[in-house]
Amino acid sequence: MDTIFIQGLQTNAIIGIYDWEREEPQPLVFDIEMQTDLIKAAKSDDIADTVDYAEVSEDVTNFVEASRVELLETLAEQLCTMIFEKQRAVSEIRLAISKPQAVPNAETVGLIINRQRIN
């Protein structure tokens, strides 16, 4: 299996459990790895035969900016579901979300999840 990745995708969201986190959007950073088979795209040289990382980046950004969930866990799960629905060629996702302003004494905090397509 092959990997298409997006690293360091930055966007802003209203997310968190504390009142101060619900007042203004705060930065989130995403690293996304999507497992897929790239052989067909390599042979055809056609974007339709692969995962369009520009499209995924735009979809993730729009989804995150519109979301109002409290937990990163919820956002991560929803994002994986959305990617699987829109990108049929993706069989597995590794998604890391960093929340750099969440803990004052830490450079960043966050989570990493791995999800597989369930057919």
Contacts in CASP RR format, 6 or more apart in sequence:
PFRMAT RR
TARGET T0000
AUTHOR 0000-0000-0000
METHOD contacts of the structure
MODEL  1
MDTIFIQGLQTNAIIGIYDWEREEPQPLVFDIEMQTDLIKAAKSDDIADT
VDYAEVSEDVTNFVEASRVELLETLAEQLCTMIFEKQRAVSEIRLAISKP
QAVPNAETVGLIINRQRIN
1 35 0 8 1.000
1 36 0 8 1.000
1 37 0 8 1.000
1 91 0 8 1.000
1 92 0 8 1.000
2 35 0 8 1.000
2 36 0 8 1.000
2 37 0 8 1.000
2 38 0 8 1.000
2 39 0 8 1.000
3 33 0 8 1.000
3 34 0 8 1.000
3 35 0 8 1.000
3 36 0 8 1.000
4 33 0 8 1.000
4 34 0 8 1.000
4 36 0 8 1.000
4 38 0 8 1.000
4 50 0 8 1.000
4 51 0 8 1.000
4 53 0 8 1.000
5 31 0 8 1.000
5 32 0 8 1.000
5 33 0 8 1.000
5 34 0 8 1.000
5 53 0 8 1.000
6 30 0 8 1.000
6 31 0 8 1.000
6 32 0 8 1.000
6 53 0 8 1.000
6 56 0 8 1.000
6 57 0 8 1.000
6 60 0 8 1.000
7 31 0 8 1.000
7 32 0 8 1.000
8 29 0 8 1.000
8 30 0 8 1.000
8 31 0 8 1.000
9 29 0 8 1.000
9 30 0 8 1.000
9 31 0 8 1.000
9 32 0 8 1.000
9 57 0 8 1.000
9 60 0 8 1.000
9 61 0 8 1.000
10 27 0 8 1.000
10 28 0 8 1.000
10 29 0 8 1.000
10 30 0 8 1.000
11 27 0 8 1.000
11 28 0 8 1.000
11 30 0 8 1.000
11 60 0 8 1.000
11 61 0 8 1.000
11 64 0 8 1.000
11 65 0 8 1.000
12 25 0 8 1.000
12 26 0 8 1.000
12 27 0 8 1.000
12 28 0 8 1.000
12 64 0 8 1.000
12 65 0 8 1.000
13 25 0 8 1.000
13 26 0 8 1.000
13 28 0 8 1.000
13 64 0 8 1.000
13 65 0 8 1.000
13 67 0 8 1.000
13 75 0 8 1.000
14 21 0 8 1.000
14 22 0 8 1.000
14 23 0 8 1.000
14 24 0 8 1.000
14 25 0 8 1.000
14 26 0 8 1.000
14 67 0 8 1.000
14 68 0 8 1.000
15 21 0 8 1.000
15 26 0 8 1.000
15 28 0 8 1.000
15 67 0 8 1.000
15 68 0 8 1.000
15 69 0 8 1.000
15 70 0 8 1.000
15 71 0 8 1.000
15 72 0 8 1.000
15 75 0 8 1.000
15 99 0 8 1.000
16 22 0 8 1.000
16 70 0 8 1.000
16 71 0 8 1.000
17 70 0 8 1.000
17 71 0 8 1.000
21 102 0 8 1.000
25 65 0 8 1.000
26 99 0 8 1.000
26 101 0 8 1.000
26 102 0 8 1.000
27 99 0 8 1.000
27 100 0 8 1.000
27 101 0 8 1.000
28 64 0 8 1.000
28 97 0 8 1.000
28 98 0 8 1.000
28 99 0 8 1.000
29 97 0 8 1.000
29 98 0 8 1.000
29 100 0 8 1.000
29 108 0 8 1.000
30 60 0 8 1.000
30 64 0 8 1.000
30 95 0 8 1.000
30 96 0 8 1.000
30 97 0 8 1.000
30 98 0 8 1.000
31 94 0 8 1.000
31 95 0 8 1.000
31 96 0 8 1.000
31 98 0 8 1.000
32 56 0 8 1.000
32 60 0 8 1.000
32 83 0 8 1.000
32 93 0 8 1.000
32 94 0 8 1.000
32 95 0 8 1.000
32 96 0 8 1.000
33 93 0 8 1.000
33 94 0 8 1.000
33 95 0 8 1.000
34 51 0 8 1.000
34 56 0 8 1.000
34 83 0 8 1.000
34 87 0 8 1.000
34 90 0 8 1.000
34 92 0 8 1.000
34 93 0 8 1.000
35 90 0 8 1.000
35 91 0 8 1.000
35 92 0 8 1.000
35 93 0 8 1.000
36 50 0 8 1.000
36 51 0 8 1.000
36 87 0 8 1.000
36 89 0 8 1.000
36 90 0 8 1.000
36 91 0 8 1.000
37 89 0 8 1.000
37 91 0 8 1.000
38 50 0 8 1.000
40 49 0 8 1.000
40 50 0 8 1.000
41 47 0 8 1.000
41 49 0 8 1.000
41 50 0 8 1.000
50 89 0 8 1.000
51 87 0 8 1.000
51 89 0 8 1.000
51 90 0 8 1.000
52 87 0 8 1.000
55 86 0 8 1.000
56 83 0 8 1.000
56 86 0 8 1.000
56 87 0 8 1.000
59 82 0 8 1.000
59 83 0 8 1.000
59 86 0 8 1.000
60 79 0 8 1.000
60 82 0 8 1.000
60 83 0 8 1.000
63 78 0 8 1.000
63 79 0 8 1.000
63 82 0 8 1.000
64 75 0 8 1.000
64 79 0 8 1.000
67 75 0 8 1.000
67 78 0 8 1.000
69 75 0 8 1.000
69 78 0 8 1.000
72 97 0 8 1.000
72 99 0 8 1.000
72 110 0 8 1.000
72 111 0 8 1.000
73 111 0 8 1.000
73 113 0 8 1.000
75 97 0 8 1.000
76 95 0 8 1.000
76 97 0 8 1.000
76 111 0 8 1.000
76 113 0 8 1.000
77 113 0 8 1.000
77 115 0 8 1.000
79 95 0 8 1.000
80 93 0 8 1.000
80 95 0 8 1.000
80 113 0 8 1.000
80 115 0 8 1.000
83 90 0 8 1.000
83 93 0 8 1.000
84 90 0 8 1.000
84 93 0 8 1.000
84 115 0 8 1.000
84 117 0 8 1.000
90 117 0 8 1.000
91 116 0 8 1.000
91 117 0 8 1.000
92 114 0 8 1.000
92 115 0 8 1.000
92 116 0 8 1.000
92 117 0 8 1.000
93 113 0 8 1.000
93 114 0 8 1.000
93 115 0 8 1.000
94 112 0 8 1.000
94 113 0 8 1.000
94 114 0 8 1.000
95 112 0 8 1.000
95 113 0 8 1.000
95 114 0 8 1.000
95 115 0 8 1.000
96 110 0 8 1.000
96 111 0 8 1.000
96 112 0 8 1.000
97 110 0 8 1.000
97 111 0 8 1.000
98 108 0 8 1.000
98 109 0 8 1.000
98 110 0 8 1.000
99 108 0 8 1.000
99 109 0 8 1.000
99 110 0 8 1.000
100 107 0 8 1.000
100 108 0 8 1.000
102 108 0 8 1.000
102 109 0 8 1.000
102 110 0 8 1.000
103 109 0 8 1.000
END
